[in-house]
Every structure is written in C-alpha cells, then in structure tokens.
Amino acid sequence: MNRSLVPLAALLVLLPAPSSWADDFKRGCEALDNKHYDLALACFSAVLREDPKNQTAWTGRGLAYYGKKEYDKAIKDYGEA
C-alpha cells in the first residue's frame, strides 16, 4: 500500500462504517492506491452523498483530485475535512 494512504486506511479500521457506504469507501481507498483517480472520486463522492460529514471521505476525495492535478478542488475538499 502506498505510504501516503496508510493513515487513511488506518482510519477506515477505526471508524464505524455503516454498510451502506463502507464498500464505496473501501473501493475508493483501493482506487487511490492504484492511481485510478476517477474511480476514487466516484467512490468517495458516493460516500459523501450518504454521509456529508465524513472527514475521511473528504480527505480521500481531496487526494484523488490532487492525483489528477486538480489542486483547487483538492484544497476545497481538504478544507471540508
């Protein structure tokens, strides 16, 4: 696993994840790790539709935007986290 994602993955273990968004969150983390940024964006956006206060999903989506070099969007999502 990419070292930059280790803290994100650790939070996944610590957070109680309702099954309604847990699968999307896990797929988003895996997509980030594999540099599939569009898939990660879709997955984390799905999580945020169900749980708009999910700070870890905001951070994950910010990382996906950062990976796509969409820095303004990344900064915005980091600010939401």
CORMO-V970197 format. One record per pair of residues at least 24 apart in sequence whose C-alpha atoms are under 6 Angstrom apart, sorted by the first residue. I is the first residue (numbers start at 1). J is the second residue. D is the distance in Angstrom with one decimal. If there is no record, write none. Layout:
# CORMO-V970197
<<I/J/D> <I/J/D>>
This chain:
# CORMO-V970197
<<2/33/5.9> <21/47/5.3> <37/64/5.0> <55/81/4.3>>
